[in-house]
């Protein structure tokens, strides 16, 4: 298994599996309700032109996160 790295460091089009979520406070339950849990496969779709926000695909739908949130979600890269 590869080392965990921030979701925001993946190149567009690459996939990974969530290994850790370090987001504190009120944002964490919101993300969990949308299906972003440890063990969930995710794909980084694209970055906005200025790098923020970040679009990911999770559980069959597209979700947009702020870059500072994506920096605190760690994934292991999958093939």
PDB file of N, CA, C and O in Angstrom, chain B, residues numbered from 101:
ATOM      1  N   UNK B 101       0.846  -1.179   0.000  1.00  0.00           N
ATOM      2  CA  UNK B 101       0.000   0.000   0.000  1.00  0.00           C
ATOM      3  C   UNK B 101       0.890   1.240   0.000  1.00  0.00           C
ATOM      4  O   UNK B 101       1.886   1.308   0.720  1.00  0.00           O
ATOM      5  N   UNK B 102       0.517   2.204  -0.809  1.00  0.00           N
ATOM      6  CA  UNK B 102       1.339   3.405  -0.916  1.00  0.00           C
ATOM      7  C   UNK B 102       1.083   4.349   0.251  1.00  0.00           C
ATOM      8  O   UNK B 102       0.087   4.212   0.961  1.00  0.00           O
ATOM      9  N   UNK B 103       1.972   5.293   0.444  1.00  0.00           N
ATOM     10  CA  UNK B 103       1.841   6.262   1.514  1.00  0.00           C
ATOM     11  C   UNK B 103       0.674   7.201   1.235  1.00  0.00           C
ATOM     12  O   UNK B 103       0.326   7.450   0.081  1.00  0.00           O
ATOM     13  N   UNK B 104       0.078   7.716   2.299  1.00  0.00           N
ATOM     14  CA  UNK B 104      -1.030   8.662   2.154  1.00  0.00           C
ATOM     15  C   UNK B 104      -0.501  10.039   1.807  1.00  0.00           C
ATOM     16  O   UNK B 104       0.536  10.472   2.308  1.00  0.00           O
ATOM     17  N   UNK B 105      -1.239  10.721   0.935  1.00  0.00           N
ATOM     18  CA  UNK B 105      -0.895  12.094   0.587  1.00  0.00           C
ATOM     19  C   UNK B 105      -2.176  12.901   0.446  1.00  0.00           C
ATOM     20  O   UNK B 105      -3.251  12.330   0.261  1.00  0.00           O
ATOM     21  N   UNK B 106      -2.072  14.225   0.531  1.00  0.00           N
ATOM     22  CA  UNK B 106      -3.281  15.055   0.467  1.00  0.00           C
ATOM     23  C   UNK B 106      -4.002  14.891  -0.864  1.00  0.00           C
ATOM     24  O   UNK B 106      -3.372  14.780  -1.915  1.00  0.00           O
ATOM     25  N   UNK B 107      -5.317  14.876  -0.806  1.00  0.00           N
ATOM     26  CA  UNK B 107      -6.143  14.771  -2.005  1.00  0.00           C
ATOM     27  C   UNK B 107      -5.789  15.859  -3.012  1.00  0.00           C
ATOM     28  O   UNK B 107      -5.798  15.611  -4.218  1.00  0.00           O
ATOM     29  N   UNK B 108      -5.480  17.047  -2.536  1.00  0.00           N
ATOM     30  CA  UNK B 108      -5.162  18.176  -3.417  1.00  0.00           C
ATOM     31  C   UNK B 108      -3.856  17.983  -4.182  1.00  0.00           C
ATOM     32  O   UNK B 108      -3.584  18.724  -5.127  1.00  0.00           O
ATOM     33  N   UNK B 109      -3.037  16.996  -3.788  1.00  0.00           N
ATOM     34  CA  UNK B 109      -1.767  16.784  -4.488  1.00  0.00           C
ATOM     35  C   UNK B 109      -1.884  15.772  -5.637  1.00  0.00           C
ATOM     36  O   UNK B 109      -0.923  15.561  -6.377  1.00  0.00           O
ATOM     37  N   UNK B 110      -3.051  15.151  -5.784  1.00  0.00           N
ATOM     38  CA  UNK B 110      -3.240  14.221  -6.898  1.00  0.00           C
ATOM     39  C   UNK B 110      -3.341  14.986  -8.210  1.00  0.00           C
ATOM     40  O   UNK B 110      -3.873  16.096  -8.234  1.00  0.00           O
ATOM     41  N   UNK B 111      -2.844  14.420  -9.290  1.00  0.00           N
ATOM     42  CA  UNK B 111      -3.052  15.048 -10.595  1.00  0.00           C
ATOM     43  C   UNK B 111      -4.479  14.782 -11.069  1.00  0.00           C
ATOM     44  O   UNK B 111      -5.053  13.748 -10.729  1.00  0.00           O
ATOM     45  N   UNK B 112      -5.061  15.693 -11.846  1.00  0.00           N
ATOM     46  CA  UNK B 112      -6.415  15.475 -12.366  1.00  0.00           C
ATOM     47  C   UNK B 112      -6.515  14.145 -13.114  1.00  0.00           C
ATOM     48  O   UNK B 112      -5.626  13.781 -13.884  1.00  0.00           O
ATOM     49  N   UNK B 113      -7.618  13.427 -12.871  1.00  0.00           N
ATOM     50  CA  UNK B 113      -7.847  12.144 -13.512  1.00  0.00           C
ATOM     51  C   UNK B 113      -7.368  10.953 -12.705  1.00  0.00           C
ATOM     52  O   UNK B 113      -7.660   9.812 -13.064  1.00  0.00           O
ATOM     53  N   UNK B 114      -6.639  11.191 -11.624  1.00  0.00           N
ATOM     54  CA  UNK B 114      -6.140  10.069 -10.829  1.00  0.00           C
ATOM     55  C   UNK B 114      -7.111   9.737  -9.700  1.00  0.00           C
ATOM     56  O   UNK B 114      -7.902  10.572  -9.263  1.00  0.00           O
ATOM     57  N   UNK B 115      -7.024   8.495  -9.247  1.00  0.00           N
ATOM     58  CA  UNK B 115      -7.947   8.000  -8.231  1.00  0.00           C
ATOM     59  C   UNK B 115      -7.191   7.577  -6.982  1.00  0.00           C
ATOM     60  O   UNK B 115      -5.994   7.291  -7.021  1.00  0.00           O
ATOM     61  N   UNK B 116      -7.915   7.546  -5.882  1.00  0.00           N
ATOM     62  CA  UNK B 116      -7.345   7.118  -4.619  1.00  0.00           C
ATOM     63  C   UNK B 116      -8.433   6.654  -3.682  1.00  0.00           C
ATOM     64  O   UNK B 116      -9.622   6.717  -3.994  1.00  0.00           O
ATOM     65  N   UNK B 117      -8.002   6.185  -2.526  1.00  0.00           N
ATOM     66  CA  UNK B 117      -8.938   5.750  -1.495  1.00  0.00           C
ATOM     67  C   UNK B 117      -8.656   6.574  -0.248  1.00  0.00           C
ATOM     68  O   UNK B 117      -7.503   6.705   0.163  1.00  0.00           O
ATOM     69  N   UNK B 118      -9.695   7.128   0.352  1.00  0.00           N
ATOM     70  CA  UNK B 118      -9.539   7.981   1.530  1.00  0.00           C
ATOM     71  C   UNK B 118      -8.966   7.154   2.679  1.00  0.00           C
ATOM     72  O   UNK B 118      -9.501   6.101   3.025  1.00  0.00           O
ATOM     73  N   UNK B 119      -7.871   7.642   3.264  1.00  0.00           N
ATOM     74  CA  UNK B 119      -7.254   6.953   4.396  1.00  0.00           C
ATOM     75  C   UNK B 119      -7.422   7.723   5.702  1.00  0.00           C
ATOM     76  O   UNK B 119      -7.388   7.136   6.783  1.00  0.00           O
ATOM     77  N   UNK B 120      -7.604   9.049   5.599  1.00  0.00           N
ATOM     78  CA  UNK B 120      -7.726   9.872   6.814  1.00  0.00           C
ATOM     79  C   UNK B 120      -8.372  11.204   6.464  1.00  0.00           C
ATOM     80  O   UNK B 120      -8.105  11.784   5.411  1.00  0.00           O
ATOM     81  N   UNK B 121      -9.228  11.682   7.369  1.00  0.00           N
ATOM     82  CA  UNK B 121      -9.858  12.992   7.205  1.00  0.00           C
ATOM     83  C   UNK B 121      -9.519  13.811   8.442  1.00  0.00           C
ATOM     84  O   UNK B 121      -9.928  13.469   9.551  1.00  0.00           O
ATOM     85  N   UNK B 122      -8.769  14.893   8.249  1.00  0.00           N
ATOM     86  CA  UNK B 122      -8.311  15.717   9.375  1.00  0.00           C
ATOM     87  C   UNK B 122      -9.077  17.036   9.479  1.00  0.00           C
ATOM     88  O   UNK B 122      -8.643  17.945  10.187  1.00  0.00           O
ATOM     89  N   UNK B 123     -10.205  17.149   8.786  1.00  0.00           N
ATOM     90  CA  UNK B 123     -10.981  18.389   8.806  1.00  0.00           C
ATOM     91  C   UNK B 123     -11.672  18.526  10.163  1.00  0.00           C
ATOM     92  O   UNK B 123     -12.405  17.627  10.576  1.00  0.00           O
ATOM     93  N   UNK B 124     -11.445  19.643  10.860  1.00  0.00           N
ATOM     94  CA  UNK B 124     -12.073  19.841  12.162  1.00  0.00           C
ATOM     95  C   UNK B 124     -13.438  20.530  12.049  1.00  0.00           C
ATOM     96  O   UNK B 124     -13.832  20.990  10.977  1.00  0.00           O
ATOM     97  N   UNK B 125     -14.136  20.587  13.163  1.00  0.00           N
ATOM     98  CA  UNK B 125     -15.322  21.425  13.277  1.00  0.00           C
ATOM     99  C   UNK B 125     -16.539  20.994  12.478  1.00  0.00           C
ATOM    100  O   UNK B 125     -16.754  19.808  12.227  1.00  0.00           O
ATOM    101  N   UNK B 126     -17.334  21.988  12.082  1.00  0.00           N
ATOM    102  CA  UNK B 126     -18.633  21.757  11.461  1.00  0.00           C
ATOM    103  C   UNK B 126     -18.541  21.171  10.059  1.00  0.00           C
ATOM    104  O   UNK B 126     -19.511  20.576   9.590  1.00  0.00           O
ATOM    105  N   UNK B 127     -17.422  21.314   9.380  1.00  0.00           N
ATOM    106  CA  UNK B 127     -17.296  20.806   8.010  1.00  0.00           C
ATOM    107  C   UNK B 127     -17.213  19.281   7.965  1.00  0.00           C
ATOM    108  O   UNK B 127     -17.650  18.675   6.987  1.00  0.00           O
ATOM    109  N   UNK B 128     -16.675  18.664   8.978  1.00  0.00           N
ATOM    110  CA  UNK B 128     -16.467  17.210   8.968  1.00  0.00           C
ATOM    111  C   UNK B 128     -17.789  16.444   8.843  1.00  0.00           C
ATOM    112  O   UNK B 128     -17.896  15.599   7.955  1.00  0.00           O
ATOM    113  N   UNK B 129     -18.802  16.696   9.688  1.00  0.00           N
ATOM    114  CA  UNK B 129     -20.072  15.967   9.527  1.00  0.00           C
ATOM    115  C   UNK B 129     -20.730  16.217   8.167  1.00  0.00           C
ATOM    116  O   UNK B 129     -21.357  15.315   7.612  1.00  0.00           O
ATOM    117  N   UNK B 130     -20.596  17.408   7.638  1.00  0.00           N
ATOM    118  CA  UNK B 130     -21.170  17.728   6.325  1.00  0.00           C
ATOM    119  C   UNK B 130     -20.557  16.834   5.253  1.00  0.00           C
ATOM    120  O   UNK B 130     -21.275  16.291   4.413  1.00  0.00           O
ATOM    121  N   UNK B 131     -19.237  16.679   5.277  1.00  0.00           N
ATOM    122  CA  UNK B 131     -18.567  15.814   4.297  1.00  0.00           C
ATOM    123  C   UNK B 131     -18.951  14.350   4.489  1.00  0.00           C
ATOM    124  O   UNK B 131     -19.125  13.623   3.511  1.00  0.00           O
ATOM    125  N   UNK B 132     -19.083  13.920   5.723  1.00  0.00           N
ATOM    126  CA  UNK B 132     -19.467  12.540   5.996  1.00  0.00           C
ATOM    127  C   UNK B 132     -20.885  12.259   5.498  1.00  0.00           C
ATOM    128  O   UNK B 132     -21.152  11.174   4.983  1.00  0.00           O
ATOM    129  N   UNK B 133     -21.784  13.213   5.644  1.00  0.00           N
ATOM    130  CA  UNK B 133     -23.155  13.050   5.152  1.00  0.00           C
ATOM    131  C   UNK B 133     -23.185  12.928   3.633  1.00  0.00           C
ATOM    132  O   UNK B 133     -24.078  12.286   3.081  1.00  0.00           O
ATOM    133  N   UNK B 134     -22.215  13.539   2.953  1.00  0.00           N
ATOM    134  CA  UNK B 134     -22.149  13.460   1.496  1.00  0.00           C
ATOM    135  C   UNK B 134     -21.414  12.203   1.021  1.00  0.00           C
ATOM    136  O   UNK B 134     -21.216  12.026  -0.181  1.00  0.00           O
ATOM    137  N   UNK B 135     -21.014  11.343   1.936  1.00  0.00           N
ATOM    138  CA  UNK B 135     -20.420  10.067   1.568  1.00  0.00           C
ATOM    139  C   UNK B 135     -18.914  10.026   1.544  1.00  0.00           C
ATOM    140  O   UNK B 135     -18.333   9.032   1.107  1.00  0.00           O
ATOM    141  N   UNK B 136     -18.266  11.074   1.998  1.00  0.00           N
ATOM    142  CA  UNK B 136     -16.797  11.097   2.005  1.00  0.00           C
ATOM    143  C   UNK B 136     -16.321  10.534   3.345  1.00  0.00           C
ATOM    144  O   UNK B 136     -16.216  11.249   4.341  1.00  0.00           O
ATOM    145  N   UNK B 137     -16.038   9.232   3.337  1.00  0.00           N
ATOM    146  CA  UNK B 137     -15.644   8.524   4.541  1.00  0.00           C
ATOM    147  C   UNK B 137     -14.315   7.816   4.310  1.00  0.00           C
ATOM    148  O   UNK B 137     -13.907   7.617   3.166  1.00  0.00           O
ATOM    149  N   UNK B 138     -13.644   7.436   5.385  1.00  0.00           N
ATOM    150  CA  UNK B 138     -12.417   6.656   5.266  1.00  0.00           C
ATOM    151  C   UNK B 138     -12.747   5.355   4.548  1.00  0.00           C
ATOM    152  O   UNK B 138     -13.713   4.676   4.894  1.00  0.00           O
ATOM    153  N   UNK B 139     -11.948   5.013   3.555  1.00  0.00           N
ATOM    154  CA  UNK B 139     -12.159   3.811   2.762  1.00  0.00           C
ATOM    155  C   UNK B 139     -12.924   4.054   1.468  1.00  0.00           C
ATOM    156  O   UNK B 139     -13.047   3.148   0.644  1.00  0.00           O
ATOM    157  N   UNK B 140     -13.440   5.267   1.281  1.00  0.00           N
ATOM    158  CA  UNK B 140     -14.210   5.593   0.085  1.00  0.00           C
ATOM    159  C   UNK B 140     -13.289   5.882  -1.097  1.00  0.00           C
ATOM    160  O   UNK B 140     -12.356   6.675  -0.963  1.00  0.00           O
ATOM    161  N   UNK B 141     -13.527   5.262  -2.247  1.00  0.00           N
ATOM    162  CA  UNK B 141     -12.758   5.604  -3.453  1.00  0.00           C
ATOM    163  C   UNK B 141     -13.144   7.002  -3.952  1.00  0.00           C
ATOM    164  O   UNK B 141     -14.324   7.354  -3.967  1.00  0.00           O
ATOM    165  N   UNK B 142     -12.165   7.781  -4.353  1.00  0.00           N
ATOM    166  CA  UNK B 142     -12.404   9.114  -4.901  1.00  0.00           C
ATOM    167  C   UNK B 142     -11.539   9.310  -6.145  1.00  0.00           C
ATOM    168  O   UNK B 142     -10.507   8.661  -6.315  1.00  0.00           O
ATOM    169  N   UNK B 143     -11.983  10.214  -6.999  1.00  0.00           N
ATOM    170  CA  UNK B 143     -11.201  10.583  -8.179  1.00  0.00           C
ATOM    171  C   UNK B 143     -11.118  12.093  -8.240  1.00  0.00           C
ATOM    172  O   UNK B 143     -12.133  12.777  -8.112  1.00  0.00           O
ATOM    173  N   UNK B 144      -9.922  12.619  -8.434  1.00  0.00           N
ATOM    174  CA  UNK B 144      -9.776  14.056  -8.596  1.00  0.00           C
ATOM    175  C   UNK B 144     -10.094  14.383 -10.055  1.00  0.00           C
ATOM    176  O   UNK B 144      -9.387  13.940 -10.960  1.00  0.00           O
ATOM    177  N   UNK B 145     -11.150  15.152 -10.281  1.00  0.00           N
ATOM    178  CA  UNK B 145     -11.599  15.455 -11.636  1.00  0.00           C
ATOM    179  C   UNK B 145     -10.822  16.625 -12.204  1.00  0.00           C
ATOM    180  O   UNK B 145     -10.223  16.514 -13.274  1.00  0.00           O
ATOM    181  N   UNK B 146     -10.825  17.748 -11.497  1.00  0.00           N
ATOM    182  CA  UNK B 146     -10.111  18.932 -11.993  1.00  0.00           C
ATOM    183  C   UNK B 146     -10.018  19.996 -10.915  1.00  0.00           C
ATOM    184  O   UNK B 146     -10.732  19.977  -9.913  1.00  0.00           O
ATOM    185  N   UNK B 147      -9.104  20.926 -11.166  1.00  0.00           N
ATOM    186  CA  UNK B 147      -8.950  22.116 -10.343  1.00  0.00           C
ATOM    187  C   UNK B 147      -9.590  23.282 -11.095  1.00  0.00           C
ATOM    188  O   UNK B 147      -9.577  23.300 -12.326  1.00  0.00           O
ATOM    189  N   UNK B 148     -10.140  24.237 -10.384  1.00  0.00           N
ATOM    190  CA  UNK B 148     -10.613  25.466 -11.019  1.00  0.00           C
ATOM    191  C   UNK B 148      -9.398  26.196 -11.597  1.00  0.00           C
ATOM    192  O   UNK B 148      -8.266  25.897 -11.215  1.00  0.00           O
ATOM    193  N   UNK B 149      -9.614  27.149 -12.511  1.00  0.00           N
ATOM    194  CA  UNK B 149      -8.472  27.830 -13.146  1.00  0.00           C
ATOM    195  C   UNK B 149      -7.443  28.413 -12.180  1.00  0.00           C
ATOM    196  O   UNK B 149      -6.252  28.412 -12.487  1.00  0.00           O
ATOM    197  N   UNK B 150      -7.867  28.902 -11.038  1.00  0.00           N
ATOM    198  CA  UNK B 150      -6.916  29.451 -10.063  1.00  0.00           C
ATOM    199  C   UNK B 150      -6.546  28.450  -8.974  1.00  0.00           C
ATOM    200  O   UNK B 150      -5.908  28.818  -7.987  1.00  0.00           O
ATOM    201  N   UNK B 151      -6.943  27.177  -9.144  1.00  0.00           N
ATOM    202  CA  UNK B 151      -6.568  26.132  -8.199  1.00  0.00           C
ATOM    203  C   UNK B 151      -7.538  25.911  -7.061  1.00  0.00           C
ATOM    204  O   UNK B 151      -7.353  24.974  -6.285  1.00  0.00           O
ATOM    205  N   UNK B 152      -8.551  26.724  -6.929  1.00  0.00           N
ATOM    206  CA  UNK B 152      -9.519  26.596  -5.843  1.00  0.00           C
ATOM    207  C   UNK B 152     -10.881  26.987  -6.386  1.00  0.00           C
ATOM    208  O   UNK B 152     -11.019  28.109  -6.872  1.00  0.00           O
ATOM    209  N   UNK B 153     -11.881  26.150  -6.335  1.00  0.00           N
ATOM    210  CA  UNK B 153     -12.018  24.882  -5.637  1.00  0.00           C
ATOM    211  C   UNK B 153     -11.506  23.685  -6.445  1.00  0.00           C
ATOM    212  O   UNK B 153     -11.016  23.814  -7.567  1.00  0.00           O
ATOM    213  N   UNK B 154     -11.648  22.516  -5.815  1.00  0.00           N
ATOM    214  CA  UNK B 154     -11.218  21.252  -6.387  1.00  0.00           C
ATOM    215  C   UNK B 154     -12.475  20.404  -6.623  1.00  0.00           C
ATOM    216  O   UNK B 154     -13.319  20.293  -5.734  1.00  0.00           O
ATOM    217  N   UNK B 155     -12.602  19.816  -7.795  1.00  0.00           N
ATOM    218  CA  UNK B 155     -13.752  18.953  -8.088  1.00  0.00           C
ATOM    219  C   UNK B 155     -13.323  17.498  -7.988  1.00  0.00           C
ATOM    220  O   UNK B 155     -12.336  17.086  -8.597  1.00  0.00           O
ATOM    221  N   UNK B 156     -14.079  16.723  -7.210  1.00  0.00           N
ATOM    222  CA  UNK B 156     -13.795  15.294  -7.073  1.00  0.00           C
ATOM    223  C   UNK B 156     -15.041  14.503  -7.438  1.00  0.00           C
ATOM    224  O   UNK B 156     -16.153  15.031  -7.442  1.00  0.00           O
ATOM    225  N   UNK B 157     -14.837  13.229  -7.744  1.00  0.00           N
ATOM    226  CA  UNK B 157     -15.951  12.321  -7.980  1.00  0.00           C
ATOM    227  C   UNK B 157     -15.946  11.311  -6.849  1.00  0.00           C
ATOM    228  O   UNK B 157     -14.946  10.634  -6.610  1.00  0.00           O
ATOM    229  N   UNK B 158     -17.072  11.215  -6.155  1.00  0.00           N
ATOM    230  CA  UNK B 158     -17.198  10.305  -5.019  1.00  0.00           C
ATOM    231  C   UNK B 158     -18.584   9.667  -5.064  1.00  0.00           C
ATOM    232  O   UNK B 158     -19.590  10.362  -5.204  1.00  0.00           O
ATOM    233  N   UNK B 159     -18.631   8.354  -4.946  1.00  0.00           N
ATOM    234  CA  UNK B 159     -19.904   7.604  -4.937  1.00  0.00           C
ATOM    235  C   UNK B 159     -20.803   7.937  -6.126  1.00  0.00           C
ATOM    236  O   UNK B 159     -22.025   7.989  -5.988  1.00  0.00           O
ATOM    237  N   UNK B 160     -20.198   8.162  -7.296  1.00  0.00           N
ATOM    238  CA  UNK B 160     -20.965   8.371  -8.509  1.00  0.00           C
ATOM    239  C   UNK B 160     -21.429   9.784  -8.786  1.00  0.00           C
ATOM    240  O   UNK B 160     -22.119  10.011  -9.780  1.00  0.00           O
ATOM    241  N   UNK B 161     -21.077  10.744  -7.942  1.00  0.00           N
ATOM    242  CA  UNK B 161     -21.444  12.135  -8.204  1.00  0.00           C
ATOM    243  C   UNK B 161     -20.241  13.045  -8.010  1.00  0.00           C
ATOM    244  O   UNK B 161     -19.238  12.658  -7.410  1.00  0.00           O
ATOM    245  N   UNK B 162     -20.362  14.251  -8.525  1.00  0.00           N
ATOM    246  CA  UNK B 162     -19.275  15.223  -8.439  1.00  0.00           C
ATOM    247  C   UNK B 162     -19.487  16.131  -7.234  1.00  0.00           C
ATOM    248  O   UNK B 162     -20.598  16.593  -6.973  1.00  0.00           O
ATOM    249  N   UNK B 163     -18.416  16.374  -6.515  1.00  0.00           N
ATOM    250  CA  UNK B 163     -18.432  17.186  -5.303  1.00  0.00           C
ATOM    251  C   UNK B 163     -17.310  18.213  -5.417  1.00  0.00           C
ATOM    252  O   UNK B 163     -16.198  17.884  -5.830  1.00  0.00           O
ATOM    253  N   UNK B 164     -17.600  19.434  -5.055  1.00  0.00           N
ATOM    254  CA  UNK B 164     -16.597  20.491  -5.093  1.00  0.00           C
ATOM    255  C   UNK B 164     -16.176  20.831  -3.668  1.00  0.00           C
ATOM    256  O   UNK B 164     -17.012  21.080  -2.799  1.00  0.00           O
ATOM    257  N   UNK B 165     -14.869  20.837  -3.448  1.00  0.00           N
ATOM    258  CA  UNK B 165     -14.298  21.151  -2.133  1.00  0.00           C
ATOM    259  C   UNK B 165     -13.393  22.363  -2.250  1.00  0.00           C
ATOM    260  O   UNK B 165     -12.807  22.610  -3.304  1.00  0.00           O
ATOM    261  N   UNK B 166     -13.280  23.110  -1.177  1.00  0.00           N
ATOM    262  CA  UNK B 166     -12.281  24.170  -1.111  1.00  0.00           C
ATOM    263  C   UNK B 166     -10.914  23.498  -1.039  1.00  0.00           C
ATOM    264  O   UNK B 166     -10.790  22.388  -0.520  1.00  0.00           O
ATOM    265  N   UNK B 167      -9.902  24.161  -1.552  1.00  0.00           N
ATOM    266  CA  UNK B 167      -8.560  23.572  -1.557  1.00  0.00           C
ATOM    267  C   UNK B 167      -8.074  23.277  -0.145  1.00  0.00           C
ATOM    268  O   UNK B 167      -7.416  22.261   0.081  1.00  0.00           O
ATOM    269  N   UNK B 168      -8.390  24.156   0.814  1.00  0.00           N
ATOM    270  CA  UNK B 168      -7.929  23.918   2.188  1.00  0.00           C
ATOM    271  C   UNK B 168      -8.604  22.678   2.790  1.00  0.00           C
ATOM    272  O   UNK B 168      -8.037  22.053   3.686  1.00  0.00           O
ATOM    273  N   UNK B 169      -9.798  22.312   2.319  1.00  0.00           N
ATOM    274  CA  UNK B 169     -10.430  21.075   2.767  1.00  0.00           C
ATOM    275  C   UNK B 169      -9.736  19.871   2.110  1.00  0.00           C
ATOM    276  O   UNK B 169      -9.447  18.876   2.775  1.00  0.00           O
ATOM    277  N   UNK B 170      -9.475  19.972   0.810  1.00  0.00           N
ATOM    278  CA  UNK B 170      -8.806  18.883   0.089  1.00  0.00           C
ATOM    279  C   UNK B 170      -7.396  18.641   0.640  1.00  0.00           C
ATOM    280  O   UNK B 170      -6.892  17.519   0.584  1.00  0.00           O
ATOM    281  N   UNK B 171      -6.765  19.682   1.169  1.00  0.00           N
ATOM    282  CA  UNK B 171      -5.431  19.543   1.769  1.00  0.00           C
ATOM    283  C   UNK B 171      -5.470  18.675   3.031  1.00  0.00           C
ATOM    284  O   UNK B 171      -4.449  18.114   3.427  1.00  0.00           O
ATOM    285  N   UNK B 172      -6.644  18.564   3.663  1.00  0.00           N
ATOM    286  CA  UNK B 172      -6.775  17.844   4.930  1.00  0.00           C
ATOM    287  C   UNK B 172      -7.429  16.474   4.784  1.00  0.00           C
ATOM    288  O   UNK B 172      -7.733  15.815   5.778  1.00  0.00           O
ATOM    289  N   UNK B 173      -7.644  16.052   3.540  1.00  0.00           N
ATOM    290  CA  UNK B 173      -8.167  14.717   3.256  1.00  0.00           C
ATOM    291  C   UNK B 173      -7.030  13.927   2.628  1.00  0.00           C
ATOM    292  O   UNK B 173      -6.514  14.303   1.576  1.00  0.00           O
ATOM    293  N   UNK B 174      -6.644  12.842   3.268  1.00  0.00           N
ATOM    294  CA  UNK B 174      -5.497  12.055   2.811  1.00  0.00           C
ATOM    295  C   UNK B 174      -5.964  10.783   2.110  1.00  0.00           C
ATOM    296  O   UNK B 174      -6.904  10.120   2.546  1.00  0.00           O
ATOM    297  N   UNK B 175      -5.288  10.465   1.024  1.00  0.00           N
ATOM    298  CA  UNK B 175      -5.650   9.311   0.203  1.00  0.00           C
ATOM    299  C   UNK B 175      -4.423   8.485  -0.136  1.00  0.00           C
ATOM    300  O   UNK B 175      -3.297   8.982  -0.132  1.00  0.00           O
ATOM    301  N   UNK B 176      -4.664   7.208  -0.431  1.00  0.00           N
ATOM    302  CA  UNK B 176      -3.616   6.369  -1.019  1.00  0.00           C
ATOM    303  C   UNK B 176      -4.000   6.193  -2.469  1.00  0.00           C
ATOM    304  O   UNK B 176      -5.170   5.973  -2.781  1.00  0.00           O
ATOM    305  N   UNK B 177      -3.030   6.288  -3.358  1.00  0.00           N
ATOM    306  CA  UNK B 177      -3.289   6.225  -4.792  1.00  0.00           C
ATOM    307  C   UNK B 177      -3.626   4.798  -5.195  1.00  0.00           C
ATOM    308  O   UNK B 177      -2.975   3.844  -4.770  1.00  0.00           O
ATOM    309  N   UNK B 178      -4.670   4.668  -6.032  1.00  0.00           N
ATOM    310  CA  UNK B 178      -5.058   3.369  -6.576  1.00  0.00           C
ATOM    311  C   UNK B 178      -4.820   3.360  -8.067  1.00  0.00           C
ATOM    312  O   UNK B 178      -4.703   4.412  -8.696  1.00  0.00           O
ATOM    313  N   UNK B 179      -4.751   2.181  -8.623  1.00  0.00           N
ATOM    314  CA  UNK B 179      -4.481   2.059 -10.072  1.00  0.00           C
ATOM    315  C   UNK B 179      -5.627   2.518 -10.935  1.00  0.00           C
ATOM    316  O   UNK B 179      -5.534   2.470 -12.161  1.00  0.00           O
TER     317      UNK B 179
END
